[in-house]
Structure formats: C-alpha cells, structure tokens
C-alpha cells in the first residue's frame, strides 16, 4: 500500500509521536491485495443488515459504560452522505442516560489474516469513547481468545489514538496488555485511515501511512497469540465507562457523531 501525503508534520510530544495531516491528499494502491469485503456506506437509512448486526444493551462487555446500545434506530446508527454515522445522544433509555450503537459483523463476515482499513472522523468531548476493534468469531472466553483494538480514543485525552492487543497472557485486567499511542491532533476534525495488517507472524497497526504499533508472534503459544482464527469487526461509540468516563462525562457536548467513510478488508492475492 502506498499513500502520498502533502504537508505532513510529525512532532514529538511528551514521549509520544504526534501526527497531523490537516492538509493532505492520499493516493492509495493495493495492487498486491484482493478486496474481499467492504462497506462504502453509500446508501441511506439503516446500516446494511446483510453486513451488520447490533449489540443491544448497556454496560458494554463489562466496561461499565453509561449508554444503552440500540438496534435499528436511525437516531443512533444510519447511512448519510456516504458515511455511517454512529451518534451518541443524551436521552433516557432503558434506565440509561445516553444512547448509542455498536455494530458488528459477527455471524455475517469474519476473516483470518489480511488488511483492514477504516476511514473515519472521530467524535470529540469528555466522556466519548469510539473504537474500531476485532474479536474471535469463536469467542468462548475473554481475553483467552483474543481481542485486537485498532483504534480507541477517549475524549478526555483529545487526539491520543491507542492500539492494543489483549490475550490470556497480555491484557488490561492484569496490566500486561500490549499497547501504543499516536497523537493525531486533528482526529476529530479530519478523516484518517486506521489500518491493521495481520499475518501469522505479526500484527501492525497504522494511521494513514504511519505505523505506530506492532505485536509479534514470538512465543508461539495460544496464551500469547490466539490470532490464528477468524475474527469479526466491531464499530462502536461508547459513553463513559471505566476508561472513557474516567474523568466524567460532559453533558454539554451531546449529541456526538462518529463518521465512518468506509470499511475495507483485503487479503493477499
């Protein structure tokens, strides 16, 4: 894959790499890869039910989130102007104070090894917690069967983009998760491409053309590398939670919108 970016600036801030592409254009080539699945979100209305399921309810996989994830509700998830918009709203719903949506391809599409690209513009404000991530289609126990977080952003720490893996041996419950951060100052103002390259040997995560996280299959054990099985895709916008709500929720920011231009999955030809 090649990306040409004009006026790209890299900075070193607080020990982390900062990246800004506020005035950029991209030329992308995937000549050595085959597109096997995508959603360009070019329709109107609810997300394509042949491609997406919903998680419904509160809490969010035990993350103590404050929203209720709804299903088939345009106010929380819709296609509009070539984007998927996931919208978090301040409103009472099923004993929760906020609503949002979590879409996933579980049961409809999963893949083993390849490249996933998501072009997105993130919401902004204290209490927001958008993510692009993947879990095992055959998940029996978390974190034993693995989790790949391609992008997480918590609104109280604007512009800091995180990528992580969680396994039985390496996870945030034990404080051993493998993770890294890239500062993208305009993540809530401009679209960026969040990408993961996944092979049997390693997982590399990029923002646009900048690799900032890599996890290698060094130990050759399931406890450290459960990533040799099909995984499905998850897109969500949480409100609050043990991390997103660590510094509270600013109710004045709502509604907040998470824009996803496309999701594309490639495998080597």
N, C-alpha and C positions, 0 to 999 in steps of 0.2 A: 504494500500500500504506500502511495506517495501523496503527501499533502504539501502544497506550496502556500506559505503564509507570508503576507506582506506586513511590515511594521510590527513584527512580533517582538515582545520585550520579556526577558527573563530577569527576575530580581531575586535576591536572597534576603528573606525577611525572617528574623527570629529562628534561623537554622533550617527553615523550610524554603523550598523553591517556589517563587511566585511566577505566575504566568498571566499575561494579558494579551488578548487578541481582539481588541475592540475595533480594529480597522483591518480586517483580514478577509481574504478570499481563498477558497480551497479548490484544488484540482485533485480529484481522487481517482486512483487506478487500482482495481482489484483483478488484474489480468490473470493472476495465478490462482485465483479463488473462484469458487462457484457459489452463487447466491442460492441458498436452499430454502429460505423462509424470510418473509418481510411483511411489514405493515407500514404503508406510507400515510395512512390516516387521511385519505383524500375524499372520504365520504362526508356525510352529515348525519348527526344524531348519535345514537348509542354506539359504542365500540363494536366491531365485527364479532358477533357471537360464535362464528366458526373458528376464531383465533383466540378469543379471550374468555376466561372465566373470572369470577369475582370471589374474593374472600369477604365474608359478611360478619360483622360483629364488632365488638370493642376489644380493648386491651392490646391486641396485635402480637400474637405469638409470645405472650408473657412479657412484653416490653412495657407494660403499664401505660400504654398510650391513652390519650384522652378523647379521641374521636370515635365515632361509630362508622365503620365502613359499610356503605350501602351498595345495593345491586340494582342495575337497570334504572338508574336515576340520573337524568340529564344534568341536574344541578351539580353533581359530583364527578361525572365522567362522560365526556362527549367528544365527538369529532367536529371540528370547526376550523374553517380556513386552512385546511391542510395539516392540522395538528390534532393530536389527542390532548385534551385539556383535563387534567385531574384537579378539581377545585376543592379546597378545604373551606368550610363555612362555619361561622359561629351560629349555631342553632341547636335547640334541644331536640334530641333524637334518641329514643330508647335509653333514657337515663344518662345519656352523654350530652355534653355541652357543645360538641362540634361534630360535623360530618365530613367525610372524605371518601376516597375509593382506593382499593387495592386490586389491580388487575394482574392476572397470571395466566400462563399458557399451559398449566398443568392439565393433563388429560387431552390436550389438543396438539401440543408441539413440545418436543424436547429434543436435545441433541447431545452428542458426545464428541468433544473436541471441535475446534473451529474458531471463528472470529465473530463476536457480536459487537455491533455498533449501534449506539443510540444517540441521536442528535436532540439535544434538549436545552431548554432555558428554565432555570430553577426559580422557585418562589423565594420570598425574602421576608425576614422578620423573626423575632424571638418566639420560639415555640414550634416552628415548622421543621419538618424532618423528611425531606424527599429521598428516595432511594431507587437505584437500579441494581437488582441482585438476582441470584440464581440458587436453586436448591434441587436436591435429588428427586427425580420422578419416583423413586422407590424409597423415599424417606421413611424410615422406621423410628429413628431416634435422633434428636438433635443434641449435640452437634456431631455425633458419630458419623453420620452420612454426608456431612459437609455442607458448607454454605460459602458462596462467593459473592462478595459485595463489590460491585464495580464502581458504584458512586453512592456516597452518603454525604449529606450536608445538613448541619444543624444550624438553625438561624441565629442563635446567639453568638456564633463564631463565623460571621459572614465571610464567604469566599474560600474557606478551608474545605477542600474536597478530599474525602477519605476513601481508600480502597482497602479491603481486608479479606482474609480467608478465616473460616472457623472449622476446626476439626475436633475430634475427640482429644487430641493431644494439645492443640493450639486453639484456644477460644477465650472470649472476653470474660466468661464466668471465672476462669482460673487466672485471668490477667495475662495469658500467654498468646493471645491472638497475634497473627502476623498482619501488620498494617503499615500504611504510609500515607502521607498527605501532600497535596499540591495546592498552593494558593492560586486561585483563579479569581482575580479581582472583579471581573465583570460577569460572573457566572449567573447572576440574576438579571442581567441586562442584555446579554448576548447569548446566542446559541453556541454550544460547543459539542464536539463529538466525544462521547465516552465509550471507550473500546476495551475489550479484553480479547487477547489471543490465548487460546487454550490448547495445549498439546499434551501428550502423555508425559512429557519431561518437565513442563513448567507452565505457569500462568503469568502473563504480562498484562498490565493494565496501563492504558494511555488516556490522556486528554488531548484531543487533536493529535498532533504527532509527537507529543512529549510522553515518554514512558516514565512513570514515577513509582511503580510498584511491581515487584516480581517475586513469585513464590515457586521454588523449585522442588521437584520430587526427589529429594536427596535420600530420604530414609527408606523408601520403598515399602512402607507399611500402611495398612488401612487407617491406623490411628492418626497418621500424619498426612496421608494422601488418599482420601476417598474419592478422588476426582476421575475415576475411570468408569463412569457410568453416565447415563443420560440425565441431563439437568433441564429444568424449565425456567422460564423468565418471569420476573416479578417487577412491576412498576407500582409504586405507591407514594402517597403523601400523608405521613403521619402528623399528628398534632400532639405535642407534649411527649410523654414517655420518659423512661429512666434516663435517656440521653437528650432527646430533643427538648424535653421540658426541664432540664437540669437547672436552668436559670429562669424558670417560669414561662408563662405564655402572655404575650402582648395582645390583648383582645382588640386593640385599635387597628391591627393590620389586616383583619379579615374583611372580605374573602381573599384568599391567596390562590394563585393559579400556577400550576406546574405544566409547562408546554413540552410535548414530545413531538418532534417533527417526523421521525421515523424510527423503526427498529429493524435491523437487517442482520441476518445470520449467514455466514459464509463457511464453506469447507474447501480444503484444497482440492483442486481438480484431479 
